[in-house]
Amino acid sequence: MRLLICFISFLFFHPLSAYSALEDIPDAVKSKISIPDIEARSWLVADFETGWMLAGKNADQRIEPASLTKLMTSYLVFDALRNNEITMEDMVHISKKAWRTGGSKMFIRVDTQVSVLDLIQGLVVQSGNDAGVALAEHISGSEQGFASRMNLMAAELGMTNTNFTNSSGIPEDNHYSTAEDMTLLSMALIREFPELYRYYSQSEFTYNGITQQNRNILLGRDPTVDGIKTGYTKNAGYCLIGTALRDGIRLVATVTGSSGTITRADQVQSLLQYGYGAYEGLIAYQPGAEIKSLPLWFGETSQASIGVQKKLGIIFPRGQSDKLSATLELPASLEAPIAAGTPVGYIQVKYDQQPIYRTSLQVNESYAEGPWHKRILDSIKQFIY
């Protein structure tokens, strides 16, 4: 199915920011199916593509994030890998501080060398606090320096109610977040590092002769669940962020302050079931697909291909796809040279004729200037028309 599209010409536009806070699903498209009763400190279920929160309670309430903290640690490790600051083959010296770190461990030994690859699996699969400290020291020289980097990235990602003081989630004064901020972080991690994110679906990891299972028991329950992270401290209670991908639609469910390991898994599963039962999704356009072509002046060709900057997926109440339509907001024409990825307008999605979602449109490929005689001819045409 494709969206019914209308076209509106306009002259000025403003690019959307890369990240923003979660937003409540618009009333026009909100399902009438009852929301599950979740007994936890805070919780939410959100759609990955739109950033819509389908349901939630106390999502912006400050919490102790416990081992959910490691989501930011892994984000920065993955970012350092992408920027060639470190490699998977780097051998990391294990300090006494890393070795002594309490709580959950991957059981690294002091004054040994451990590869970044092993430490990532120790961090992600085994939730090793020791692995978190070792990686922090390898990247930033100290855990304190790494925490500063964590907070800079949190601000960049729009996590407005979060502050980190360590890389593992061990309780400390002024170390806090919210269910909403942690969900934003989870979405950013999945979006930015799809290849490395796969470690979050790894069921077990063996290091130093010790095999530990992934604490996210939903991985074994539901084949559509591929992450993401558990957490626990006495004050934080039992926390879990779970995400599933069904028919191209990803939902993320977060529960904090639950009463037990089974309970938190049941609650996240219930939220995912609610989301997929109440809503269905449509992947309307992929990046690179042409939605419309616009006249192009002064170029080697006379038309420019226009598409979405990121995958356009939309969710709506189950069985109501016929109520979807879209409007394009674009200039009447473009001028060469123009680079691929240049934002040129918006697509406005409507449900039952009410605007519900707006995202950027871009030029799909680069267009160079045409030869001099083509540019002169186009100048004459512009003057005439």
PLY file of the C-alpha trace (Angstrom):
ply
format ascii 1.0
element vertex 385
property float x
property float y
property float z
element edge 384
property int vertex1
property int vertex2
end_header
0.00 0.00 0.00
1.18 3.53 -0.81
-0.01 6.75 0.76
-2.38 8.93 -1.24
-0.26 12.03 -1.90
-1.10 15.64 -2.67
1.51 18.27 -3.60
1.90 21.81 -2.22
4.53 24.21 -3.57
6.36 26.42 -1.05
9.51 28.51 -0.88
11.09 28.20 2.56
11.73 25.34 4.97
13.68 24.51 8.10
15.46 21.15 8.53
14.34 18.93 11.40
16.77 18.26 14.24
18.38 14.82 14.37
16.96 13.92 17.78
13.98 15.01 19.83
12.05 13.88 22.85
9.42 11.20 22.64
5.97 12.59 21.95
2.56 11.23 22.89
0.82 9.61 19.96
-1.58 12.16 18.39
-5.13 11.87 19.68
-6.42 11.44 16.12
-4.57 8.15 15.71
-4.77 6.84 19.30
-6.18 3.32 19.62
-9.28 2.73 21.73
-8.00 -0.64 22.98
-7.44 -0.72 26.75
-3.87 -0.24 27.99
-2.40 -2.99 30.24
-2.25 -2.38 33.98
1.48 -2.27 34.78
2.53 -2.16 38.43
5.96 -0.56 38.18
7.57 2.74 39.10
7.56 3.99 35.53
6.94 2.44 32.14
6.22 3.19 28.50
5.87 1.61 25.08
6.94 3.60 22.01
7.14 3.30 18.24
10.71 3.38 16.94
10.13 5.19 13.63
7.89 8.04 14.76
9.08 8.36 18.35
5.46 8.23 19.47
4.77 7.04 23.00
1.75 4.76 22.65
1.22 4.51 26.40
3.16 5.29 29.55
3.20 6.22 33.21
5.72 8.44 35.02
7.98 8.20 31.97
9.69 11.49 32.84
10.08 10.66 36.54
13.69 10.57 37.72
14.99 7.04 38.37
18.21 5.30 39.30
19.14 3.70 35.95
21.25 0.83 37.37
22.73 -1.26 34.55
20.63 0.51 31.93
23.56 2.94 32.21
25.57 0.47 30.13
23.49 1.43 27.11
25.35 4.75 27.03
28.66 3.02 27.71
28.14 0.73 24.73
26.91 3.66 22.60
30.18 5.49 23.19
32.23 2.34 22.61
30.43 1.76 19.31
30.95 5.42 18.41
34.67 5.13 19.15
34.83 2.07 16.88
33.03 3.93 14.11
35.43 6.87 14.41
38.49 4.57 14.43
39.50 5.71 17.91
39.69 2.04 18.93
39.44 -1.34 17.20
37.89 -4.64 18.16
41.40 -6.10 18.30
42.74 -3.56 20.79
44.07 -5.25 23.92
42.89 -3.38 27.01
44.96 -3.34 30.18
42.81 -4.28 33.17
43.40 -1.88 36.04
42.97 -2.66 39.71
39.94 -0.36 39.74
38.23 -2.27 36.93
39.04 -5.62 38.54
37.73 -4.52 41.95
34.45 -3.07 40.66
31.57 -4.70 42.50
28.22 -5.99 41.30
27.78 -8.07 38.15
31.08 -9.11 36.55
32.60 -10.77 33.52
35.47 -11.79 35.85
38.40 -10.11 34.15
41.70 -10.29 36.06
43.91 -7.43 37.13
47.00 -6.66 35.02
45.84 -8.85 32.13
45.08 -7.82 28.56
41.52 -8.31 27.24
40.32 -7.51 23.74
37.72 -4.82 23.10
35.56 -7.49 21.45
35.53 -9.62 24.60
34.87 -6.59 26.79
31.91 -5.56 24.63
30.37 -8.99 25.06
31.14 -8.91 28.77
29.46 -5.52 29.01
26.42 -6.25 26.86
25.70 -9.95 27.43
27.01 -10.45 30.97
26.32 -6.87 32.16
29.82 -6.77 33.60
30.53 -3.66 35.66
34.22 -4.50 35.43
34.00 -4.51 31.63
32.34 -1.08 31.71
35.14 0.43 33.77
37.85 -1.18 31.62
36.30 0.16 28.40
35.83 3.61 29.92
39.47 3.78 30.96
40.63 2.54 27.55
38.69 5.24 25.70
39.00 8.22 28.03
41.88 7.39 30.37
39.63 7.41 33.44
36.07 6.55 34.31
35.52 10.13 35.42
36.61 11.44 32.02
34.37 8.89 30.32
31.40 10.01 32.44
31.90 13.55 31.12
31.78 12.14 27.61
28.60 10.23 28.52
26.90 13.45 29.61
27.93 15.32 26.49
26.42 12.58 24.35
23.29 12.48 26.50
22.78 16.19 25.81
23.35 15.64 22.10
20.74 12.87 22.04
18.14 15.01 23.78
18.27 13.20 27.13
17.27 16.26 29.12
16.78 14.62 32.53
19.88 12.42 32.75
23.26 12.69 34.44
25.94 10.00 34.57
28.76 9.71 37.09
30.04 6.24 36.12
30.05 3.76 33.25
28.39 0.79 34.93
25.34 2.03 36.81
26.63 1.45 40.32
24.51 3.74 42.57
26.05 7.15 43.19
24.72 10.56 44.12
23.75 12.56 41.04
23.60 9.46 38.79
20.07 9.45 37.37
17.86 9.22 34.30
14.24 8.55 33.29
12.39 5.81 31.44
11.86 8.25 28.57
15.53 9.22 28.31
16.65 5.60 28.43
14.18 4.74 25.68
15.55 7.60 23.55
19.05 6.25 24.11
17.98 2.72 23.14
16.43 4.00 19.92
19.56 5.99 19.06
21.77 2.98 19.68
19.65 0.76 17.41
19.45 3.44 14.71
23.10 4.45 14.71
24.77 1.06 15.13
22.64 -1.65 13.49
25.62 -3.96 12.95
26.98 -3.72 16.50
23.55 -3.72 18.11
23.36 -7.45 17.36
25.39 -8.18 20.50
22.28 -7.32 22.50
20.55 -10.40 21.10
23.44 -12.72 22.02
22.11 -15.33 24.45
25.32 -16.12 26.35
29.04 -15.42 26.55
31.92 -17.37 28.04
35.01 -15.67 29.45
37.66 -16.96 31.86
35.94 -20.35 31.75
32.69 -18.88 33.07
29.55 -18.94 30.92
26.85 -16.42 31.74
23.41 -16.11 30.19
21.95 -12.88 28.89
19.66 -11.59 31.67
16.99 -10.54 29.16
14.82 -13.67 29.28
12.53 -12.31 26.56
15.21 -13.29 24.04
14.34 -16.92 24.68
10.58 -16.37 24.82
9.89 -14.37 21.67
11.85 -14.71 18.40
10.88 -11.16 17.39
12.61 -9.71 20.47
16.25 -8.79 19.76
17.20 -6.71 22.82
17.95 -4.78 24.77
18.99 -4.38 28.47
18.19 -5.26 32.06
19.09 -3.46 35.27
18.77 -3.93 39.00
19.76 -2.33 42.26
17.89 -2.32 45.55
16.75 1.28 45.07
16.13 1.03 41.32
14.18 -2.21 41.49
14.05 -4.49 38.46
14.32 -2.68 35.12
14.09 -3.89 31.54
14.03 -2.27 28.12
12.79 -4.72 25.50
12.38 -4.23 21.78
10.79 -6.33 19.05
10.68 -6.15 15.26
7.55 -7.52 13.60
6.68 -7.01 9.93
9.18 -4.15 9.71
7.69 -2.28 12.69
9.84 -1.90 15.80
8.40 -1.14 19.22
10.39 -0.39 22.37
8.97 -1.06 25.86
10.59 0.11 29.09
9.76 -0.87 32.66
11.58 0.46 35.75
11.07 -0.29 39.43
9.40 -3.65 38.89
9.25 -6.32 41.60
11.25 -9.17 40.04
13.05 -10.62 37.02
10.04 -12.59 35.77
7.64 -9.75 36.50
9.64 -7.17 34.54
9.81 -9.54 31.57
6.07 -10.24 31.75
5.34 -6.52 31.91
7.53 -5.63 28.93
6.03 -8.51 26.96
2.54 -7.30 27.84
3.38 -3.79 26.61
4.77 -5.13 23.33
1.70 -7.32 22.85
-0.52 -4.31 23.49
1.37 -2.22 20.95
1.24 -4.79 18.19
-2.36 -5.72 18.98
-3.69 -2.17 19.06
-1.69 -0.81 16.12
-0.34 -1.87 12.79
2.36 -0.21 10.76
3.17 0.82 7.25
6.66 1.40 5.84
5.63 4.02 3.31
9.03 4.95 1.83
12.67 3.91 2.11
15.58 6.36 1.72
16.56 6.64 -1.94
13.11 5.80 -3.26
11.68 8.54 -5.48
8.51 10.12 -4.16
8.46 12.94 -6.71
10.73 14.61 -9.24
11.11 18.38 -9.45
12.18 20.56 -12.39
15.92 21.28 -12.19
17.41 24.46 -13.65
21.03 24.77 -14.87
21.78 21.05 -14.48
22.94 18.28 -16.77
19.44 16.82 -16.42
16.11 18.62 -16.21
14.60 16.70 -13.27
15.74 16.01 -9.70
14.63 12.96 -7.72
13.16 13.68 -4.26
12.74 11.21 -1.38
12.78 10.85 2.39
15.86 11.48 4.54
15.11 8.43 6.69
12.77 5.47 6.43
9.19 6.67 6.72
7.21 4.25 8.84
3.87 5.16 10.35
1.60 3.36 12.80
-2.17 3.63 13.11
-5.08 1.77 14.71
-5.30 -1.75 13.38
-7.47 -2.07 10.28
-7.63 1.66 9.52
-5.03 2.09 6.75
-7.62 3.59 4.38
-7.63 6.75 6.54
-3.98 7.56 5.73
-2.91 10.20 3.20
0.02 12.55 2.73
0.86 16.03 1.47
4.21 17.05 -0.02
5.55 20.53 0.79
8.17 21.32 -1.85
9.48 24.27 -3.87
8.29 24.55 -7.46
11.81 23.83 -8.77
15.47 23.46 -7.82
18.76 24.77 -9.19
22.01 22.92 -9.88
24.49 22.31 -8.45
22.80 20.54 -5.55
24.19 17.73 -3.41
22.59 14.44 -2.48
20.95 14.67 0.93
20.15 18.38 0.70
16.85 18.96 2.54
14.27 20.53 0.24
10.93 20.16 1.97
8.62 17.96 3.98
6.10 15.18 3.75
3.06 15.65 5.99
1.21 12.43 6.84
-2.48 12.70 7.66
-4.92 10.35 9.36
-8.61 10.90 8.67
-7.58 14.25 7.11
-5.83 15.40 10.31
-2.04 16.04 10.24
-0.23 13.56 12.47
3.41 13.34 11.36
5.88 15.49 9.42
9.39 14.62 8.28
12.01 15.97 5.88
12.40 15.35 2.17
15.77 15.45 0.43
17.45 15.30 -2.96
18.20 11.63 -3.64
21.36 12.17 -5.68
23.83 14.91 -6.58
23.25 17.04 -9.65
26.13 18.95 -11.23
25.88 22.08 -13.32
25.20 21.52 -17.00
27.29 22.94 -19.85
27.39 26.70 -20.38
24.86 26.70 -23.23
22.36 24.74 -21.07
22.74 27.27 -18.25
22.18 30.19 -20.64
19.12 28.52 -22.14
17.66 27.84 -18.68
18.25 31.49 -17.69
16.25 32.60 -20.70
13.45 30.11 -19.88
13.30 31.33 -16.28
13.01 34.92 -17.46
10.20 34.05 -19.87
8.24 31.81 -17.50
0 1
1 2
2 3
3 4
4 5
5 6
6 7
7 8
8 9
9 10
10 11
11 12
12 13
13 14
14 15
15 16
16 17
17 18
18 19
19 20
20 21
21 22
22 23
23 24
24 25
25 26
26 27
27 28
28 29
29 30
30 31
31 32
32 33
33 34
34 35
35 36
36 37
37 38
38 39
39 40
40 41
41 42
42 43
43 44
44 45
45 46
46 47
47 48
48 49
49 50
50 51
51 52
52 53
53 54
54 55
55 56
56 57
57 58
58 59
59 60
60 61
61 62
62 63
63 64
64 65
65 66
66 67
67 68
68 69
69 70
70 71
71 72
72 73
73 74
74 75
75 76
76 77
77 78
78 79
79 80
80 81
81 82
82 83
83 84
84 85
85 86
86 87
87 88
88 89
89 90
90 91
91 92
92 93
93 94
94 95
95 96
96 97
97 98
98 99
99 100
100 101
101 102
102 103
103 104
104 105
105 106
106 107
107 108
108 109
109 110
110 111
111 112
112 113
113 114
114 115
115 116
116 117
117 118
118 119
119 120
120 121
121 122
122 123
123 124
124 125
125 126
126 127
127 128
128 129
129 130
130 131
131 132
132 133
133 134
134 135
135 136
136 137
137 138
138 139
139 140
140 141
141 142
142 143
143 144
144 145
145 146
146 147
147 148
148 149
149 150
150 151
151 152
152 153
153 154
154 155
155 156
156 157
157 158
158 159
159 160
160 161
161 162
162 163
163 164
164 165
165 166
166 167
167 168
168 169
169 170
170 171
171 172
172 173
173 174
174 175
175 176
176 177
177 178
178 179
179 180
180 181
181 182
182 183
183 184
184 185
185 186
186 187
187 188
188 189
189 190
190 191
191 192
192 193
193 194
194 195
195 196
196 197
197 198
198 199
199 200
200 201
201 202
202 203
203 204
204 205
205 206
206 207
207 208
208 209
209 210
210 211
211 212
212 213
213 214
214 215
215 216
216 217
217 218
218 219
219 220
220 221
221 222
222 223
223 224
224 225
225 226
226 227
227 228
228 229
229 230
230 231
231 232
232 233
233 234
234 235
235 236
236 237
237 238
238 239
239 240
240 241
241 242
242 243
243 244
244 245
245 246
246 247
247 248
248 249
249 250
250 251
251 252
252 253
253 254
254 255
255 256
256 257
257 258
258 259
259 260
260 261
261 262
262 263
263 264
264 265
265 266
266 267
267 268
268 269
269 270
270 271
271 272
272 273
273 274
274 275
275 276
276 277
277 278
278 279
279 280
280 281
281 282
282 283
283 284
284 285
285 286
286 287
287 288
288 289
289 290
290 291
291 292
292 293
293 294
294 295
295 296
296 297
297 298
298 299
299 300
300 301
301 302
302 303
303 304
304 305
305 306
306 307
307 308
308 309
309 310
310 311
311 312
312 313
313 314
314 315
315 316
316 317
317 318
318 319
319 320
320 321
321 322
322 323
323 324
324 325
325 326
326 327
327 328
328 329
329 330
330 331
331 332
332 333
333 334
334 335
335 336
336 337
337 338
338 339
339 340
340 341
341 342
342 343
343 344
344 345
345 346
346 347
347 348
348 349
349 350
350 351
351 352
352 353
353 354
354 355
355 356
356 357
357 358
358 359
359 360
360 361
361 362
362 363
363 364
364 365
365 366
366 367
367 368
368 369
369 370
370 371
371 372
372 373
373 374
374 375
375 376
376 377
377 378
378 379
379 380
380 381
381 382
382 383
383 384
